[in-house]
Amino acid sequence: MQAQILPATQENSNPKRARLVVIGNGMAAMRTVEELLHLEPDLYDITVIGREPHGNYNRIMLSPVLSGEKSFQEIMLHTPEWYVMHGIKLISGIVAESVHRKRREVTLSNGGVVGYDRLLIATGSNPFVIPMPGHQHPSVIQFRDIQDVEKMVEAAANLSGQRAIVLGGGLLGLEAANGLVKRGVKVTVVHDIDYLLNRQLDREAANLLQAALESRGIEFVIGVKSDHIVIDEAGNMCGLAFKDREMIECSMLVMAVGVRPNVALAKSMGLQVDKAVLTDDTMQTSDPRVYAVGECVQHRGALFGLVAPLFDQAKVCASHLAEHGIRRYIQKATATTLKVTGVNLYSAGDFSGEGSEALIMRDHSNSVYKKLFIKDNKLVGAVLYGDIQDGVAYFDLIQRGADISAQRHTLIFTPDHTSDDSSVKELQGAA
């Protein structure tokens, strides 16, 4: 659905309302809108501008769509009808090309103009593409949105026994590999570090994970440096070449090597930008009329990619847009799970090991591994593989900074979790 674009000179439907324009139609943007509607449903006339030609969907559930476990409709969060029901103007399939801050106008890719009194930037991030020779070939696919998933599903149906390479052994790369294997594709994951999920796991847990994924048919080549994509004279992809080993043949390559904050618009409109759009504790940018949330944000030096901190930012931003002004964004420990059916993996907090001591439990017969990191009698990090039922309890201890002295000797087996039910539910949702 593509909504009608209203000229900036046209009167609001309610002239007493201020105009809020949201650039971005993803999870962070729409959670902010939801929170705002809860606090002050009649304060703004809201316009949402989204690049993709549909409503907001759950991006963290793209992996089950790729594997065939869910349909796109099952992961929709806000259908076009939802926007209409809440009086929101949805401009979908259109890009915000520029913002004139003095005139308070957003110019769109089709020439339309939308005026604002408050502006929320939630442009997210762009997939990083390694600029190696051959990276522009049409058989090189990113894994970022539903269009990428559709491309992979279509390509998988035509591979007929040929190999696909997934470049990147992080969360997205492993989820892409698992999805393609479920589609009947031969898959090799190529990772330049010498163990998987190096940002989420320690080496021992990563080795257990690799063995489990190999049992599902995924092959791995790790600790290698890619050099170029091999294209034959007819223009077909032949494989991936390396600096220090033989080429691996493939007919499709999925690039899953990370993301970069999408800050092009923010830069062009003169906002303060470092690695991402700089915000204060209220999610306000260098322009007091402009706020930002999500993966395009840099707060106190940190960047964000997991859903829990994005939703926390949304609550804070909505509070200030609603003119309540009572919240401040505080960074918290985050938790990670891998969305591969049958693989139980959980990590939370700081598990770098710097200045901390470790409690370790290994149960090789059941493929269970737990490693807890303790500093100053507080749990600061946890890595769980095989048995993750205590993950939420550990995460709560990390979040609260609780003293674990009394349960130090039993913590690795059964954490004493004393938070109320609402706290547990919130943590489960964040994870």
MILOGU-121585 format. One record per residue (C-alpha): x, y, z; residue number from 1. Coordinates in nm, 3 decimals. Example, Ala and Ser with C-alpha at 12.3 -4.5 7.8 and 13.67 -1.06 7.14 Angstrom:
BEGIN
        X        Y        Z  seq
    1.230   -0.450    0.780    1
    1.367   -0.106    0.714    2
// end
This chain:
BEGIN
        X        Y        Z  seq
    0.000    0.000    0.000    1
    0.130    0.345   -0.089    2
   -0.045    0.632    0.083    3
   -0.120    0.965   -0.077    4
    0.159    1.218   -0.032    5
    0.034    1.544    0.112    6
    0.199    1.874    0.016    7
    0.355    2.066    0.302    8
    0.121    2.359    0.248    9
   -0.194    2.153    0.306   10
   -0.364    2.202    0.642   11
   -0.343    1.920    0.894   12
   -0.656    1.715    0.948   13
   -0.658    1.877    1.292   14
   -0.489    2.219    1.290   15
   -0.443    2.201    1.669   16
   -0.214    1.902    1.633   17
    0.158    1.924    1.570   18
    0.300    1.730    1.277   19
    0.530    1.437    1.351   20
    0.711    1.283    1.055   21
    0.885    0.948    1.104   22
    1.155    0.860    0.851   23
    1.177    0.482    0.870   24
    0.914    0.213    0.906   25
    1.110   -0.051    1.094   26
    1.083   -0.199    1.441   27
    1.248    0.086    1.632   28
    1.044    0.353    1.454   29
    0.711    0.182    1.498   30
    0.773    0.084    1.859   31
    0.830    0.455    1.922   32
    0.502    0.536    1.750   33
    0.321    0.269    1.952   34
    0.460    0.406    2.279   35
    0.364    0.761    2.176   36
    0.008    0.657    2.089   37
   -0.018    0.495    2.431   38
    0.098    0.810    2.608   39
   -0.062    1.086    2.398   40
   -0.277    0.946    2.115   41
   -0.412    1.287    2.010   42
   -0.099    1.502    2.027   43
    0.028    1.460    1.668   44
   -0.076    1.408    1.312   45
    0.172    1.132    1.226   46
    0.322    1.055    0.887   47
    0.547    0.749    0.845   48
    0.779    0.725    0.544   49
    0.909    0.376    0.461   50
    1.140    0.259    0.185   51
    0.979   -0.085    0.159   52
    0.636   -0.114   -0.007   53
    0.445   -0.257    0.290   54
    0.389   -0.222    0.662   55
    0.632   -0.294    0.943   56
    0.745   -0.653    0.998   57
    0.957   -0.842    1.249   58
    1.304   -0.841    1.094   59
    1.446   -1.075    1.356   60
    1.208   -1.343    1.222   61
    1.340   -1.333    0.865   62
    1.537   -1.652    0.928   63
    1.224   -1.868    0.983   64
    1.079   -1.719    0.663   65
    1.394   -1.817    0.475   66
    1.381   -2.171    0.615   67
    1.012   -2.205    0.527   68
    0.898   -2.230    0.890   69
    0.697   -1.907    0.867   70
    0.534   -1.695    0.597   71
    0.589   -1.324    0.551   72
    0.234   -1.253    0.666   73
    0.305   -1.434    0.994   74
    0.584   -1.191    1.082   75
    0.391   -0.873    0.998   76
    0.364   -0.640    1.298   77
    0.169   -0.352    1.144   78
   -0.044   -0.410    0.837   79
   -0.148   -0.116    0.617   80
   -0.490   -0.136    0.782   81
   -0.329   -0.075    1.123   82
   -0.195    0.263    1.009   83
   -0.537    0.362    0.877   84
   -0.707    0.251    1.198   85
   -0.473    0.471    1.404   86
   -0.500    0.772    1.174   87
   -0.138    0.746    1.057   88
   -0.043    0.849    0.703   89
    0.177    0.570    0.563   90
    0.396    0.662    0.267   91
    0.543    0.329    0.162   92
    0.780    0.238   -0.117   93
    0.919    0.593   -0.107   94
    1.254    0.730    0.015   95
    1.309    1.054    0.206   96
    1.576    1.217   -0.007   97
    1.643    1.538    0.184   98
    1.535    1.746    0.482   99
    1.527    2.127    0.488  100
    1.551    2.204    0.858  101
    1.473    2.577    0.837  102
    1.155    2.517    0.638  103
    1.092    2.193    0.831  104
    1.020    1.998    0.514  105
    1.103    1.647    0.397  106
    1.145    1.602    0.021  107
    1.060    1.257   -0.112  108
    1.203    1.054   -0.399  109
    0.895    1.112   -0.614  110
    0.906    1.487   -0.568  111
    0.651    1.509   -0.288  112
    0.708    1.727    0.018  113
    0.592    1.667    0.376  114
    0.612    1.932    0.648  115
    0.692    1.858    1.011  116
    0.705    2.015    1.356  117
    0.893    1.719    1.504  118
    1.101    1.470    1.309  119
    1.204    1.117    1.407  120
    1.491    0.959    1.215  121
    1.497    0.579    1.221  122
    1.683    0.494    0.901  123
    1.840    0.179    1.044  124
    2.152    0.032    0.888  125
    2.280   -0.093    0.556  126
    2.445   -0.432    0.499  127
    2.819   -0.406    0.456  128
    2.946   -0.548    0.129  129
    3.313   -0.641    0.104  130
    3.432   -0.452   -0.207  131
    3.618   -0.750   -0.350  132
    3.628   -0.806   -0.728  133
    3.298   -0.959   -0.838  134
    3.091   -0.828   -0.546  135
    2.842   -0.657   -0.781  136
    2.741   -0.982   -0.950  137
    2.362   -1.042   -0.934  138
    2.421   -1.377   -0.758  139
    2.572   -1.193   -0.461  140
    2.284   -1.139   -0.216  141
    2.267   -0.960    0.118  142
    2.052   -1.083    0.409  143
    1.881   -0.777    0.546  144
    1.516   -0.751    0.443  145
    1.228   -0.953    0.300  146
    1.334   -0.876   -0.058  147
    1.671   -1.040    0.014  148
    1.491   -1.346    0.153  149
    1.274   -1.367   -0.159  150
    1.586   -1.351   -0.378  151
    1.748   -1.634   -0.181  152
    1.437   -1.852   -0.193  153
    1.409   -1.803   -0.569  154
    1.779   -1.873   -0.623  155
    1.768   -2.180   -0.398  156
    1.490   -2.329   -0.611  157
    1.714   -2.305   -0.918  158
    2.046   -2.423   -0.774  159
    1.969   -2.795   -0.833  160
    2.255   -2.942   -0.631  161
    2.495   -2.653   -0.679  162
    2.667   -2.489   -0.386  163
    2.595   -2.161   -0.208  164
    2.855   -1.985    0.004  165
    2.757   -1.777    0.304  166
    3.030   -1.526    0.376  167
    3.024   -1.450    0.748  168
    3.000   -1.673    1.054  169
    2.801   -1.433    1.270  170
    2.436   -1.457    1.372  171
    2.290   -1.359    1.034  172
    2.533   -1.577    0.841  173
    2.454   -1.891    1.042  174
    2.080   -1.826    1.023  175
    2.106   -1.779    0.646  176
    2.306   -2.100    0.611  177
    2.055   -2.298    0.816  178
    1.764   -2.160    0.613  179
    1.926   -2.248    0.282  180
    2.011   -2.600    0.398  181
    1.645   -2.648    0.487  182
    1.569   -2.544    0.129  183
    1.787   -2.830    0.006  184
    2.092   -2.622   -0.082  185
    2.453   -2.732   -0.027  186
    2.604   -2.460    0.191  187
    2.956   -2.367    0.296  188
    3.003   -2.094    0.557  189
    3.324   -1.895    0.516  190
    3.443   -1.697    0.820  191
    3.765   -1.498    0.850  192
    3.801   -1.550    1.228  193
    3.908   -1.893    1.356  194
    3.582   -1.963    1.543  195
    3.214   -1.883    1.487  196
    3.010   -1.610    1.656  197
    3.329   -1.457    1.791  198
    3.134   -1.156    1.921  199
    2.880   -1.367    2.111  200
    3.064   -1.683    2.221  201
    3.389   -1.810    2.357  202
    3.585   -2.064    2.155  203
    3.462   -2.374    2.337  204
    3.093   -2.293    2.291  205
    3.163   -2.199    1.928  206
    3.321   -2.538    1.864  207
    3.013   -2.713    2.007  208
    2.792   -2.501    1.784  209
    2.999   -2.575    1.476  210
    2.979   -2.950    1.539  211
    2.600   -2.928    1.576  212
    2.561   -2.732    1.254  213
    2.794   -2.968    1.067  214
    2.567   -3.255    1.169  215
    2.290   -3.071    0.982  216
    2.490   -3.064    0.663  217
    2.651   -2.718    0.681  218
    3.019   -2.710    0.588  219
    3.264   -2.458    0.730  220
    3.586   -2.296    0.616  221
    3.710   -2.069    0.892  222
    4.015   -1.854    0.958  223
    4.063   -1.771    0.589  224
    4.078   -1.450    0.389  225
    3.859   -1.416    0.080  226
    4.020   -1.260   -0.226  227
    3.770   -1.234   -0.513  228
    3.457   -1.384   -0.663  229
    3.530   -1.588   -0.973  230
    3.317   -1.506   -1.278  231
    3.349   -1.705   -1.604  232
    3.351   -1.561   -1.957  233
    2.975   -1.608   -1.985  234
    2.921   -1.395   -1.675  235
    2.827   -1.681   -1.444  236
    2.949   -1.706   -1.085  237
    3.194   -1.995   -1.048  238
    3.324   -1.966   -0.694  239
    3.506   -1.778   -0.423  240
    3.885   -1.747   -0.439  241
    4.107   -1.706   -0.133  242
    4.447   -1.562   -0.055  243
    4.592   -1.882    0.089  244
    4.384   -2.182   -0.027  245
    4.205   -2.324   -0.328  246
    3.885   -2.177   -0.466  247
    3.548   -2.311   -0.348  248
    3.294   -2.353   -0.627  249
    2.955   -2.188   -0.583  250
    2.666   -2.047   -0.785  251
    2.537   -1.804   -0.518  252
    2.708   -1.604   -0.245  253
    2.526   -1.457    0.054  254
    2.713   -1.162    0.203  255
    2.648   -1.153    0.579  256
    2.949   -0.969    0.715  257
    2.785   -0.700    0.924  258
    2.603   -0.370    0.888  259
    2.681    0.001    0.892  260
    2.449    0.272    1.032  261
    2.253    0.446    0.758  262
    2.349    0.809    0.821  263
    2.350    0.957    0.470  264
    2.030    1.158    0.526  265
    2.138    1.278    0.870  266
    2.471    1.397    0.730  267
    2.307    1.575    0.439  268
    2.078    1.770    0.672  269
    2.369    1.883    0.888  270
    2.311    1.681    1.205  271
    2.608    1.585    1.419  272
    2.725    1.244    1.303  273
    3.022    1.030    1.405  274
    2.989    0.658    1.326  275
    2.613    0.714    1.357  276
    2.371    0.993    1.447  277
    2.473    1.140    1.781  278
    2.195    1.159    2.041  279
    2.173    1.260    2.404  280
    2.001    1.065    2.682  281
    1.658    1.178    2.557  282
    1.728    1.049    2.203  283
    1.739    1.407    2.080  284
    1.989    1.493    1.806  285
    2.187    1.816    1.765  286
    1.863    1.970    1.634  287
    1.608    1.997    1.921  288
    1.322    1.929    1.678  289
    1.480    1.606    1.555  290
    1.503    1.274    1.741  291
    1.662    0.944    1.637  292
    1.627    0.581    1.745  293
    1.756    0.242    1.636  294
    2.056    0.118    1.446  295
    2.131    0.464    1.301  296
    2.200    0.598    1.655  297
    2.523    0.650    1.845  298
    2.471    0.710    2.216  299
    2.767    0.777    2.445  300
    2.998    0.610    2.193  301
    2.791    0.292    2.153  302
    2.615    0.154    1.845  303
    2.316   -0.080    1.859  304
    2.193   -0.385    1.669  305
    1.982   -0.595    1.905  306
    1.612   -0.536    1.954  307
    1.611   -0.485    2.333  308
    1.810   -0.158    2.340  309
    1.615   -0.031    2.039  310
    1.289   -0.079    2.225  311
    1.433    0.092    2.533  312
    1.526    0.388    2.313  313
    1.172    0.391    2.174  314
    1.023    0.426    2.524  315
    1.251    0.717    2.607  316
    1.196    0.893    2.276  317
    0.818    0.855    2.295  318
    0.817    1.000    2.646  319
    0.983    1.318    2.523  320
    0.782    1.344    2.203  321
    0.474    1.314    2.427  322
    0.614    1.609    2.627  323
    0.629    1.402    2.944  324
    1.006    1.436    2.958  325
    1.066    1.195    3.244  326
    1.284    0.923    3.090  327
    1.654    0.897    3.012  328
    1.812    0.625    2.802  329
    2.059    0.414    2.999  330
    2.261    0.146    2.826  331
    2.218   -0.204    2.968  332
    2.369   -0.547    2.917  333
    2.222   -0.730    2.618  334
    2.142   -1.094    2.551  335
    2.170   -1.294    2.229  336
    2.002   -1.611    2.107  337
    2.051   -1.794    1.778  338
    1.731   -1.847    1.578  339
    1.812   -2.195    1.449  340
    1.555   -2.460    1.541  341
    1.702   -2.722    1.772  342
    2.016   -2.522    1.858  343
    2.005   -2.385    2.212  344
    2.250   -2.100    2.252  345
    2.242   -1.795    2.477  346
    2.494   -1.530    2.570  347
    2.461   -1.215    2.776  348
    2.669   -0.936    2.922  349
    3.048   -0.913    2.914  350
    3.226   -1.239    2.847  351
    3.558   -1.098    2.732  352
    3.711   -1.229    3.053  353
    3.899   -0.907    3.126  354
    3.935   -0.861    3.501  355
    3.687   -1.140    3.579  356
    3.700   -1.503    3.685  357
    3.508   -1.786    3.522  358
    3.287   -2.066    3.651  359
    3.259   -2.348    3.397  360
    3.038   -2.654    3.370  361
    3.086   -2.915    3.097  362
    2.850   -3.207    3.032  363
    2.990   -3.365    2.716  364
    2.743   -3.654    2.712  365
    2.452   -3.410    2.679  366
    2.640   -3.140    2.483  367
    2.584   -2.887    2.762  368
    2.829   -2.608    2.836  369
    2.797   -2.315    3.076  370
    3.048   -2.043    3.146  371
    2.977   -1.761    3.390  372
    3.197   -1.454    3.437  373
    3.217   -1.300    3.784  374
    3.372   -0.971    3.886  375
    3.357   -0.812    4.231  376
    3.104   -1.076    4.343  377
    2.867   -0.983    4.059  378
    2.771   -1.182    3.754  379
    2.885   -0.980    3.451  380
    2.851   -1.231    3.167  381
    2.720   -1.573    3.071  382
    2.762   -1.814    2.779  383
    2.522   -2.110    2.764  384
    2.506   -2.391    2.509  385
    2.271   -2.689    2.506  386
    2.078   -2.592    2.820  387
    1.963   -2.230    2.821  388
    1.665   -2.251    3.058  389
    1.847   -2.038    3.317  390
    1.946   -1.771    3.063  391
    1.677   -1.522    3.168  392
    1.767   -1.565    3.536  393
    2.135   -1.505    3.465  394
    2.047   -1.204    3.252  395
    1.841   -1.058    3.534  396
    2.133   -1.096    3.777  397
    2.357   -0.919    3.526  398
    2.106   -0.639    3.470  399
    2.053   -0.580    3.844  400
    2.421   -0.603    3.935  401
    2.317   -0.835    4.217  402
    2.566   -0.962    4.474  403
    2.597   -1.338    4.412  404
    2.824   -1.419    4.711  405
    2.559   -1.630    4.885  406
    2.496   -1.847    4.580  407
    2.847   -1.854    4.436  408
    2.890   -2.231    4.477  409
    2.553   -2.319    4.324  410
    2.520   -2.042    4.066  411
    2.644   -2.252    3.776  412
    2.373   -2.512    3.847  413
    2.069   -2.318    3.971  414
    2.066   -1.939    3.990  415
    1.856   -1.784    4.266  416
    1.619   -1.565    4.066  417
    1.407   -1.339    4.283  418
    1.271   -1.078    4.041  419
    0.897   -1.037    3.997  420
    0.711   -1.200    3.710  421
    0.677   -0.879    3.509  422
    1.054   -0.835    3.507  423
    1.105   -1.190    3.385  424
    0.853   -1.145    3.104  425
    1.019   -0.822    2.993  426
    1.360   -0.986    2.986  427
    1.228   -1.280    2.788  428
    1.081   -1.045    2.532  429
    1.406   -0.852    2.505  430
    1.610   -1.164    2.454  431
// end
